[in-house]
Amino acid sequence: MTDEHTDSDRETFAHDPIGHAEVRAGMTVEELTAEYGDGGIGASALHEAVDIYSEMLDDDVTNFLGLAGAMVPAGMRRIVADLIRDGHVDALVTTGANLTHDTIEAIGGKHHHGDVVAEDTTPREHDEQLRDEGVDRIYNVYLPQEFFTTFEKHLRAEVFPDLEDEGSVSIQRLTEELGRANTEVNEREDIKEGPGIAAAAYEHDVPIYCPAVQDSVLGLQAWMYSQTSEFMLDALADMTQITDIAYEAEQAGALVVGGGVPKNFVLQTMLVSPDAYDYAVQLTMDPPQTGGLSGATLDEARSWGKLEKAARNASVYADATITFPLLVAAARERIGE
């Protein structure tokens, strides 16, 4: 005999049937992500993320952006710089690698489309050939190695000398000086590509924190310069400034693109603040089941006190080079930008 149930019998069931997305010519990005809300799995997660991020862009919300992964080499540089210029980022936490690649573009270098494996070669043979040709590969993006030489010269001529006179400086002070130098060289040399992320942050007084700067070519060059000069980085100096921003925020939001150190640095800031994040969105491909922070859900962060109990949050598990532009475009459209 089969039991019969009514909707009122099911305490954990709300009658909210899955709809079927309509896709048509001429749709805007916001209209498309609205259709995602009728679907399930990743579609509904992205729809919720757009809802949350749209609220985060309110002027009363202090926004922290964590940026990890190869987002600059992959072509996401302008999106981040525009968010900064339009007042949607109050603090940026990123990797030394993203700042390195951002600077390379600012001073005239370029990343190029490449192959994961070239025709008629094995993966190893392909990368051995690139090694012989002086080309670095970031999945399907190529970067000629000579741009790192140009980068080193830029740091030694335009960035490090002024900092050397200050002795020990914070990492944020280094990124600030990097932004100034990138702006000046970009304009002086009339570089076709824009001055980028560090430059936008410098121009708009947005601090950039890079807690693992040593893990990058920028960090390597800073270390090498410190061996023959008075220049030195104080890794703890940034902690006061970023925690002050969090402490003074009436409402706070976190957009975390990728995981790693930037994600943790953004979230842990609230551990020494009286409140926690009111909003949070993360875009990642790392699964939560390993227990690693990069894939950890934002609900898990709530247990640590990094998010308010009532915080709105969403985690989208997909390639951030796909979801990040969709998220930003849809949210911007919704708030009328």
N, C-alpha and C positions, 0 to 999 in steps of 0.2 A: 504494500500500500504506500503510495507516494504522499508525503506531507505537502500541504498547500500553504503557501505563505502570501501575505500581502505586504506591500511596501511598509506599512506601519509596524509590521513585526520585525523588520530588519533595522536594528538600531545603528548599525555601521554602514547602512546603504542609503545613499541619497539618489533619487531618481534623476540622474543627469546624463542622459544618453550621449554617446559619441556622435558628433555630426560629421559631415563629409565636406572637406574643404572645396571651395569653388575657386578655381584659378582661371583668370580671364585676361585677355589683352588689355593693356593700359592700367593695370593695378599699380597702386603705390606700394612701397615697402610696408607701410603701416597697415594698409588694407590686407596685405598678404599675411602678416604676422597675426592680424586679428582672426583670419581664417584658421590659423594654427590652433587657436583656442578651442575650436570644435573637435580637434583631434586628440590623440593620446601620445604616450611615450615622450620622445624628444620634442615633438611639436608643441605639446601643451606646456612643457618646461620653458621653451623659448618664449612662448606667449606670456607666461607669467613673469619671466625675466624682463620683458619689455614693459609690462605694467609697473614693475618695481622700479626699474631704472628711470622711467618717465617721472615718477614721484621723486626720485633722488635728485633730479636736475632742478628742483625747486631751489630758489635762492637761499632759503633758510637752512638748507642741508649742506654740511661740510663734507666734501667728497674726497675719498682716498682712492687712488687708482694703483693697483698692483699689476705690473706688466712683466711677465716672464716669457720664456720661449723665444723663438726666432721671429718676433713680430715685425721688427724693422726690415730684416732681409726679405721677408715675405711680402712686403709692400703695405704694411699697416701704419707706416710712419706719419703720413699726413693726417689720418684720422685722429691720432693721439695729439698731434700738434694743434689741430683745430679745436679739439675739446678744451685744451689748455687756453687757447686764445679767446674762446667764447665763455670762459669763466666756469667751466664744468669740472675742473680739477683743482682741488686746494692743496693736495700733496700727492706727488708721484713717487712710487717705490718701484725701482726696476733693476735690471742687471747691468753689469759693466759691459756685457756683450752688446745689449741693445744700444747703449750709449756710444760704444765704439762704432757700430755700424751706422748709427745716426750721424755721427761726426764725419765719417767717411763720405756719406752722401752730401753733407753740408759743405765740404771743402772740394767737391768735384768728382769724387769717385762714384761708381755705379755698381749695383748688383745686376746679375744677368740671369735670364732663363737658362736652365741647363737640363741635363738628363740624369736620372737616377742610375741608369745603366745605358751605355752607348750601344748602338747597333753592332752586332758581330763581336762583342766582347763579353767577358764575364764581369760580375760586379767588381772583383778585385782588380782585373786588368784595367777596367775603366778608371778606377781611382788611382792606380799606379800611373796611368797616362796623364791624369790631371796633375799628379805630383810632379811629373817630369816637365809639364807645361807651366807650372807655377800658378795653378788655379785651385782655390779651396772650394769644397762643395758643402752646402747646407741643404741636404735632401735634393731638391730639384732647382736649387739656386746656386749660381757660381759667383765667386768673387776673386778677381785677379790679386795675387799676393802683393803686387807692387803698391796697392792702395794702403797696405799696412805700413809700408815705408813712408808714404806721404803722411799718414796718420801720426807716426812717430815724430816726424819733422814738425808737424803742426803743434803737437804737445810741447815739444822742446823750445819752439820759437814763440808760441802765442799763449800758452797756458801755464806751464810750470814756473817760468822765471818770476812772474808777479807773485805767485804763491810762495816761492822760496823766501821772499823777504818777510813773510808772515810767520815763518817757522812751522810749528805743528798746526794743521788746520783740520776742520771737519771734512768728511766726505761730501757733505752737502755744499761746503764752500768750494770744493774741487768741481762739482757738477755745475755750480753757478758760474765759475770762471770758464768752464768749458762752453757753456751757453753763450757767454759774452764773446769769446774768441770765435765760435762758430758763426755768430751773427756778423761780426766785423769782417771776417775773411770771406764769407758768402757774399756780402755786399761789395767788398773791395774787388773781388775777383769776378764779380757779375756771374755767379754760378747759376746755371739754368734751374737746377733743382732748388727747392726752398731750403731755408736754414735749419728747419726741423724741430725736433722735440726739445732738446736742451736749450736751443735758442728761444723758442716760444716761452719756456718756463722762465728763462732769464728776463725776457722782455716784460713778463706779466707777474713777476715776483712770486712765482710758484716754486716751492722748494722741491728738489729731486733728491731722494735718498737712495743710496746704492750700498746696502749693508754687506754684500759679498763682492765688492769691487775687485778684490784680489783675484777672483776667479774670472779673469778676462784679460784681453790684451791691454785695455786701459789700466788695469791693476798692475800688470807686468811692467808696463812703461813707467808707472808711478814708482814702483819699487826700484827699477833700474836708475831712475833719476835721483832717488833718495840716497843711493849709494855714494854719490859724489857731490851732494849738496846738503843744505840744511832743511830741505823740504821733507815733511813727514805728515802722515795722515793719522788722525785720532779717531779710531773706530767707534768710540763710545760717545763722542761729542754730539752726534745727531740725535741720540736718545732723548735728550731734554727738549729739543725743539719739536720733534714729532709728537711727543707725549703732551706737550703744551697745547698743540693744535687740537688733539683729541680731547683734552681736558676742558678746553674752552668751548667746544662745539655744543650748541643746543640740540641739534640733531646731526647724526653722522651716518654716512653711507659708504660702503666699500664695494667697488667693482674690481674683481680679481680675475685677471686674464692669465691663465696658466697657473702653475703652482710654485713649488720651491720656496726659496728664501723671501722673495717679494710678497708672496701670499702670507707667510707666517709673520713677517715684519709688520704688514698692515694690520692683521688681526690681533697680534699680541699687544699692540699699542693700547688696546682698551683694558688690558689687565691692570693697569695702574691709573685708570681713570674712574671717576665715580659712576659713570654710565657706560653703556656699550653701544654697539652699532644698532641703529634703528632700521637700516636697510642693508642688504648685502646680495650681490649677484656674483656667481663665479662661472667661468667658462673654462672647462678642462676636458681632457680625454683620459685622465688617470682614474682608475676605478677605486672606490672606497674600500673594497674588501681586503686590500693589502695592509691597511692600517697606516699607510703613509699619508703625510699631510697634503700632498698635491691633489689627491683624489678625495680627501675627506669631505664629507658633506658639511654644509654650513649649519645644519641642525646639530651636528657634533660640536661645532664651535660654540653653539649656545650652551652646551654643558660646561664649557670652560668659563663662561661669563664674557665671552667676546661679542656675543649678540644678546640684545635684550630678549627676554622671554617672549615678548609680543612682537619682535622684529619680523618684518616681511623679508623673506629670502628665497632664492631660487638657485639651483645648480643645473647647468646645462652641460651635458656630457657629449661634446662634439668638437670638431676641429675649430679652434678659435679664429683661424683666418676666414672661416665661413660665418660663424655666429657673431663675431665682434662687429663687423660692418652692418649686419642685419639689425643687431640690437641697437646700435647707435643711430642708424638711419631711421628706424621705426620710432624710437624715443624722441628724436629731434622733430620728426614730423608731427608727433602727437602734441608736443608743446609749442608747435607753431614756428619752428626755426627753418 
